[in-house]
Amino acid sequence: MALAAPVSPTLLRRLRQVAATLGLLAAAGTLALGGLWLSAPERFPLEVVRLDGRLVRVEEAELRQAILPYLDRGLLALDVAGVREAVEQLPWVATATVRRHWPDTLVIGVVERVAVAHWNKGLIDEQGELFHPPAETVPAGLPVLEGPADSARLVWQRFRRLQAILAEAGLELAALRLDERRAWSAVLRDGATMQLGVDADDAAAERFARALPRIKAPANAQLARVDLRYPNGFALAWTGAAPQGSGNRQ
């Protein structure tokens, strides 16, 4: 009986390496096929999309339209990040969360933006971020802010400070504008205009707010203009009365 020739150690190592590689490939193929099987829509079908929270500005129809392209897969294969990004593209959405709830539900949470003012041709939210919702969804009564493109947060922050200062004198700020020369002007809710100058300091506004309650308005007159550009005082003008020049200095 013929004996087989001995196998060299080097060849034996190579054969073992080949066998191990083939084993790994077979295992990977099994895992891949298993993943495909599990991710097939019929294995874990998506039956329910649930909204976590209440919508005020976001329309259900536009939310449905945004997520519809992602709902043709099973729950396991569904692109959760893609759904979240699609929801966050809606103008009234600040942030969104999306999670799977087994065995058949997708849960979407929405935090809506809170519009605080008109800004140029759009709106800004509480963080001073600009967004452009449909005109029919814009709430009434928002203040109007204007300024250079990069100044939304600056103008909004000063509006808040001035609003608090003027409220002490019973006045409400309706609009604030920063022009290209960095000069500030404002409009009160009753229509009176206010010139603030280029100084971003609020000392003049504070001085005016403290003094106004002590100023006696002319008979049958209404405040029409306020000029705070004086270094040590301010000037007022009234409807139905002669301007007071640079009086009322404090």
Secondary structure, DSSP 8 states (H G I E B T S, - for coil): --------HHHHHHHHHHHHHHHHHHHHHHHHHHHHHHHSTTTS---EEEEES--SSS-HHHHHHHHGGGTTS-TTT--HHHHHHHHHTSTTEEEEEEEEETTTEEEEEEEE--EEEEETTEEEETT--EE---GGGS-TT--EEE--TT-HHHHHHHHHHHHHHHHTTT--EEEEEE-TT--EEEEETTS-EEEEES----HHHHHHHHHGGG----TT-EEEEEE--SSS--EEEEETS---TT----
